[in-house]
Structures are given as C-alpha cells and as structure tokens.
Amino acid sequence: MRKVLLATAVAVPAMLAAQAVLAKDIVDTAVAAGSFNTLVAAVQAAGLVETLKGPGPFTVFAPTDEAFAALPAGTVDELLKPENKDQLVAILTYHVVPGKVMASDAAGKTAELTTVQGGTLAVDGTGTGVTVQGASVTMADVAADNGVIHVIDKVILPSS
C-alpha cells in the first residue's frame, strides 16, 4: 500500500506538470503552427506578447506569412520599425476580438464584431465559407487555452 501511495504521489505531480507543458496560449499556438512567423514577429515588436498570453479569452483572426507577403513591398519592414509601433499595434489589435467567437457562431449569418483596437469587423458566414472584412477564413477554430484562432488569407487594415 505504501508503494502505491508513493508511486501516486510521484506520478500525479509529474502528470500535472506534463499537462501544463502541453497547455498553449494564443502566442504559443501561433508559434507551434509554423505559418505565423511574421505575425509573431509583429506581436513581439508591438509589445503584445504578454497581453496575448493573458487570460483572455481572445478571438484572433491570424494572417499567415503568405498574407503578410502579399502586402506591398517594404510594408512589413516599415511597420516593424520602432517609430511605427503605434500603427503596428492598431493593425494587430484590429485582428483581435475580446471573447471567444467560434465559426459556428457565424454560420448562416452576418455580424459586426468590435475589435480590441476599437473598430468593427464585418463577418459574413452566409456563403460557402466565412469571411472577415473580406479576408477568407482558411482554417477555423484553432483552439488555444485562452481563446481561439481563425486563420485568414489577408492582413486586414483598420480604416483611418
């Protein structure tokens, strides 16, 4: 009996530690995916890492590296400069909605979502897929511990 209790006392903390290591927030999930290197670099340059590692929940419409590459030449480099941090923060927070919005919430309807930046995003789920401000959701409902990521094919820009 003593050996069983000792084994349990050792195994349970190890199991809990393993689960904690497997837990991934929005940032860790994006890093692990491997297709959001530009987004992650931008989040770091904007000083938003700790925010997106926070409790949330957040819904992030995440442009892929290809989406960033489709911007006019030099745009990303300019945005990553320290003197353009405010503009970068505005663009990135325009891709984030407070709360957890799943793809099923948009199915068959249209909606306006208020972003962390303060603007609104037009979501359209009435077609064969979901679009957000004209960007197509290419992968929906990527779960993170503090929210959800929806992969989009364009960088969406707030209106000035």
Secondary structure, DSSP 8 states (H G I E B T S, - for coil): -HHHHHHHHHHHHHHHHHHHHH---HHHHHHHHSS-HHHHHHHHHHT-HHHHTSS--EEEEEE-HHHHHTS-TTHHHHHTSGGGHHHHHHHHHTTEEES---HHHHTT-EEEEE-TTS-EEEEE-SSSS-EETTEEEEEEEEEETTEEEEEESS------
